[in-house]
């Protein structure tokens, strides 16, 4: 059965964006620093149509995470902020289910990415994503609100947090608004590397 997982970069003070995120600056002021470790990797660059990049454990880890994905779930804000920068061939290359209050026809892009807009809530989006993923897994891509909804609904099996040693001071926190009494995390792996620490947890319910 497909697993549902979260894989996301977070600052040391708990933010996954800087302050004032917008369509022009999707990760907020200073938020791009969260992804400096990943954009230089060969595996990331290949997925986004670029050459070169660093190889090694970080690149292998990113490749492993991407290869397990059969479908994505995301919130409407993430889609709105990313639709322009992603262009005609977004980097997902598989079905994406967007949790939204506003109906819209399915959007088909080049490279195998389709955006299906789900108005029945995160539970429906995850269920549809599992059906589409087949034997692969479902990534809850973000943003924070849809991840929090999925955690509170007991829909997440694993979390991988890439802890970046920076302080953003403000922005959107990953772990706010959670039903902490119902969510238990079991550490399953820690991998340290230059500039980032990779933390993996199983989510017990």
C-alpha positions, 0 to 999 in steps of 0.5 A: 500500500502507498505511504504518505510522506512529507519531505521538506526543508525547515530553518532551525527556528521552525520556519519553512518560509521567510516573512511575507511570502508572495507569488513573486517570492514564494518562500518569503524574504530570505526563504530561498536560503532554505533550499540552497543545499538542494539546488546545487545537487546533481539530482535536483538539477537533472530533475529541473533540466539543468546540467552539472551539480554536486554528487554524493550522499545529499544528491542520492538522498534527494534522488531516493525521495523523488523516485518513490513518489507516484503522486503529490498533494499540495495546497492551493497557495503553493500551486498559485505561487508556483504555477508561473515559475514552474512554466509549461513543464513543472518538475513533478512529472506525475499527478498532483492533487491540489486542495482548494475551495475553488473548482477548476478543470484539470490542468495538463502540463508537459512532462507528465504533470497533471494538476487535479483540483480537489474541493472535498478536503485533504482526505479526498486529495490523499485518497485520490493521490494514493489511487493514482500513485499505484505501488509508489508513495504520495508526497504531501508537498506543502505548504504548511497548512495542508501538511498540518491538515494531513497530520491532524487527520492521521494521513501522514506515515513518514516525515523527512525534515531537512534542518537548515542551520539558519534563523529566519525569525518570522514566516510560516512555521511547519509545526504550528496548529497541530493536535500534539496529543494525537501525533507521536514521532519515532526517529528512524534516521539521522544523516548529517552533511555539510550545511544541513541535517536530514531527520526522518521520522515515522508518524505513529497514531 
